[in-house]
Amino acid sequence: MFIAPAALLIFATVLTPIVMSFWISLHEWSLLTPITEMEWVGLENYEAIFRDASFTRALTNTAVFAIAFVVIGIPLALVLAVIIDGGGVRGSRVVLTVMFTTYVIPTVAVALLWSYLLSPRGGPVNEILKLIGLPPQPWLGSPRTALASLVLLTIWQYLGYFTTILVAGLTQIPRELNEAASIDGCGPVTRLFRITIPLLRRPLTFAIAICLITGLGVFDAVNVLTRGGPVDSTNVVTFHAVRTAFDFGSAGRAAAMTMVLLIGVVVAVGSVLLLSRDSADTDT
């Protein structure tokens, strides 16, 4: 009885849209017509999207974005968390608060800020490159650098959030363990991999899961800055699905894309949780 209100809310706001999206993905439907006029096509929409080169490119870009976000963002957050928790930064609370503010800023505002920072004409990043003798780069205007630029933007926005999570986890690790290891001659790197990371498994698992969900569902930055370009180099599944539904009028195919993305999220996050549990069982 106590969990019934929360369960009903989750059902109404999460499960119902998922079921509706799956049902729509089995039909041919334009948003310009009533939903009652949908035409049943079965799995044809799924077959069609996997024959679409733009969708497969969007799927690849999404996977690359999410992997890069995790591989770069989580280790960087871990290093910063260890430095802050270890007292290596003066005014660590202030620093952590300032870092966390980037997370609460709307993504649209962050995207506009970075569009100025990465501007090919007079942008601060290119001006710094000029000062150190490097040529300016068309960060968001080149297929070679556009996706990497969006990854950098997203890491900057979420770094404070992940660092805060890991700092909270570090405070739960008894300092006596590190002190004893230090007395026994263990260096900082050894203590990090033998003590800190194993005992930080749960916060790390949570951070990686959120990182994957965020990376696979990236939309705002793409929508504001690149619109999937140049040459589909930043086209991701969420943006491609929105464009398919609203610009091309094929809500059925768009729903099929979102279902494929949902399966990808479930598999990715489920794998992380399973690996974390297996690792915990092995340690036990």
C-alpha positions in Angstrom: 0.0 0.0 0.0 2.8 2.4 0.8 4.6 1.9 -2.5 1.3 1.9 -4.6 1.3 5.7 -5.2 4.9 5.6 -6.5 4.2 2.5 -8.5 1.2 4.1 -10.1 3.2 7.2 -10.9 5.9 5.2 -12.6 3.4 3.2 -14.5 1.7 6.4 -15.8 4.8 8.4 -16.7 7.2 5.7 -17.8 5.6 2.3 -18.6 2.6 3.7 -20.4 4.7 5.8 -22.9 6.9 2.8 -23.5 4.0 0.5 -24.3 2.5 3.2 -26.5 5.7 3.7 -28.4 6.0 0.0 -29.0 2.4 -0.2 -30.3 3.0 2.8 -32.6 6.2 1.2 -33.9 4.1 -1.6 -35.3 2.0 0.8 -37.4 2.4 3.3 -40.2 1.2 6.6 -38.9 1.7 10.3 -39.5 1.4 12.8 -36.7 -0.9 14.8 -39.0 -3.6 12.2 -38.9 -5.6 10.9 -35.9 -4.1 8.0 -34.0 -7.1 5.9 -34.8 -6.1 5.9 -38.4 -2.8 4.0 -37.9 -2.2 1.2 -40.3 -0.8 -2.1 -39.0 2.5 -3.0 -40.6 4.1 -5.4 -38.0 7.9 -5.3 -38.0 8.2 -3.5 -41.3 9.3 -0.3 -39.6 12.1 -2.1 -37.8 13.3 -3.6 -41.1 13.1 -0.2 -42.8 15.2 1.7 -40.2 18.0 -0.9 -40.3 18.1 -0.5 -44.1 18.4 3.3 -43.6 22.0 4.3 -43.7 21.3 7.5 -41.8 19.8 5.5 -38.9 22.7 3.1 -38.7 25.1 6.1 -38.7 23.0 7.7 -35.9 23.2 4.4 -34.0 27.0 4.3 -34.4 27.4 7.9 -33.4 25.2 7.4 -30.3 27.3 4.4 -29.2 30.6 6.2 -29.8 29.3 9.2 -27.9 28.2 7.1 -24.9 31.4 5.1 -24.7 33.6 8.2 -25.0 31.5 9.9 -22.3 32.0 7.0 -19.9 35.7 6.3 -20.8 36.7 9.9 -20.3 34.2 11.3 -17.9 34.2 8.7 -15.1 38.0 8.4 -14.7 38.3 12.2 -14.7 35.6 12.5 -12.1 37.3 9.7 -10.0 40.7 11.5 -10.1 39.1 14.8 -9.1 37.1 13.1 -6.3 40.3 11.5 -4.9 42.1 14.8 -5.0 39.3 16.7 -3.4 38.6 14.1 -0.7 42.3 13.8 0.1 42.6 17.5 0.9 44.7 18.2 -2.2 42.6 21.3 -3.0 42.1 24.3 -0.8 38.5 25.2 -0.3 37.4 21.8 -1.6 33.8 22.4 -0.6 33.7 25.6 -2.6 35.4 24.0 -5.6 32.9 21.1 -5.5 29.9 23.5 -5.3 31.2 25.5 -8.3 31.7 22.3 -10.3 28.2 21.0 -9.4 26.6 24.2 -10.7 27.4 23.2 -14.3 25.0 20.3 -13.8 22.0 22.4 -12.8 22.5 24.8 -15.7 20.0 24.0 -18.5 21.7 22.1 -21.4 20.5 24.7 -23.9 22.4 27.4 -22.0 25.5 25.2 -21.8 25.3 24.5 -25.5 25.0 28.3 -26.3 28.0 28.9 -24.1 30.1 26.3 -25.8 29.1 27.5 -29.2 30.8 30.8 -28.3 33.8 29.1 -26.8 34.3 26.9 -29.9 33.5 29.6 -32.4 35.9 29.4 -35.4 36.1 33.2 -35.5 37.4 34.7 -32.3 36.3 31.9 -30.0 38.4 31.7 -26.8 39.5 28.1 -27.5 40.9 28.9 -30.9 42.5 32.1 -29.5 44.3 30.0 -26.9 45.5 27.6 -29.7 46.9 30.6 -31.6 48.8 31.7 -28.5 50.6 28.3 -28.3 51.3 28.2 -32.0 48.5 25.8 -33.1 46.1 26.4 -36.0 42.5 27.2 -35.1 40.0 24.3 -35.5 36.4 24.3 -36.9 35.3 22.4 -33.9 31.6 22.1 -34.6 31.9 22.6 -38.4 34.1 19.6 -39.2 33.0 16.0 -39.3 36.3 15.1 -37.8 35.9 17.1 -34.6 32.1 17.8 -34.2 31.2 14.7 -32.2 34.3 15.0 -30.0 33.3 18.6 -29.3 29.9 17.5 -28.1 31.4 14.9 -25.9 33.7 17.5 -24.4 30.7 19.8 -23.7 28.7 17.0 -22.0 31.7 16.0 -19.9 32.1 19.6 -18.7 28.4 19.8 -17.8 28.2 16.5 -15.9 31.7 16.3 -14.4 30.7 18.1 -11.2 27.7 15.8 -10.7 29.8 12.6 -11.0 32.6 14.0 -8.9 30.1 14.8 -6.1 28.7 11.3 -6.2 32.2 9.8 -5.9 33.3 12.2 -3.2 30.2 11.1 -1.2 31.3 7.5 -1.7 34.9 8.2 -0.7 33.7 9.7 2.6 32.3 6.2 3.5 35.7 4.5 3.1 37.5 4.2 6.5 40.7 6.3 6.4 42.4 3.7 8.5 42.6 1.4 5.5 44.6 3.9 3.4 46.8 4.8 6.4 47.6 1.2 7.1 48.4 0.6 3.4 50.6 3.7 3.3 52.5 2.4 6.4 53.0 -0.9 4.6 54.6 0.9 1.7 51.7 1.1 -0.8 51.9 4.1 -3.1 49.0 6.3 -4.1 48.3 4.3 -7.3 48.4 1.0 -5.6 46.0 2.3 -2.9 43.7 3.7 -5.6 43.4 0.3 -7.4 43.5 -2.0 -4.4 41.5 -0.1 -1.9 39.6 2.9 -3.2 38.1 1.6 -6.4 37.0 -1.8 -5.0 35.3 -0.1 -2.0 33.8 2.5 -4.3 32.1 -0.1 -6.5 28.5 1.0 -5.8 29.0 4.8 -6.4 31.0 3.9 -9.5 28.4 1.6 -10.8 25.7 4.2 -10.3 27.8 6.9 -12.0 28.6 4.7 -15.0 24.9 3.7 -15.3 23.8 7.4 -15.3 26.6 8.2 -17.7 25.5 5.6 -20.1 21.8 6.6 -19.9 22.8 10.3 -20.5 25.2 9.5 -23.3 22.7 7.2 -25.2 19.9 9.7 -24.7 21.8 12.8 -25.8 19.6 15.3 -27.7 19.7 18.9 -26.5 23.3 19.7 -27.4 22.9 18.1 -30.9 19.6 19.9 -31.5 21.0 23.3 -30.5 24.5 23.2 -32.0 24.8 20.9 -34.9 21.3 19.6 -36.0 23.0 16.3 -36.7 25.6 17.8 -39.0 28.0 18.2 -40.6 27.4 15.3 -42.9 25.5 13.3 -40.2 28.7 13.2 -38.1 26.7 14.2 -35.0 23.4 12.7 -35.9 22.2 10.5 -32.9 19.2 8.3 -32.5 17.1 10.7 -30.4 17.6 13.5 -32.9 17.1 11.3 -35.9 13.8 9.9 -34.4 12.5 13.4 -33.7 13.4 14.5 -37.3 11.8 11.4 -38.7 8.5 11.9 -36.8 8.1 15.7 -37.2 10.0 16.5 -40.4 9.3 13.4 -42.4 5.9 12.5 -40.9 6.7 8.9 -40.1 5.9 8.4 -36.4 5.9 4.6 -36.8 9.5 4.5 -37.9 10.5 7.1 -35.2 8.9 5.0 -32.5 10.8 1.9 -33.8 14.0 3.9 -33.4 13.2 4.8 -29.9 12.5 1.2 -29.0 15.8 0.1 -30.5 17.5 2.8 -28.3 15.5 1.6 -25.3 16.8 -1.9 -25.8 20.3 -0.5 -26.1 20.0 1.4 -22.9 18.6 -1.7 -21.0 21.4 -3.9 -22.4 24.2 -1.4 -21.6 23.0 -0.6 -18.1 22.0 -4.2 -17.3 25.5 -5.3 -18.3 27.1 -2.8 -16.0 24.9 -3.8 -13.1 25.5 -7.5 -13.8 29.3 -7.1 -14.0 29.3 -5.1 -10.8 27.3 -7.8 -9.0 29.5 -10.6 -10.3 32.6 -8.6 -9.2 31.1 -8.2 -5.7 30.3 -11.9 -5.5 33.9 -12.8 -6.6 35.3 -10.5 -3.9 33.0 -12.1 -1.3 
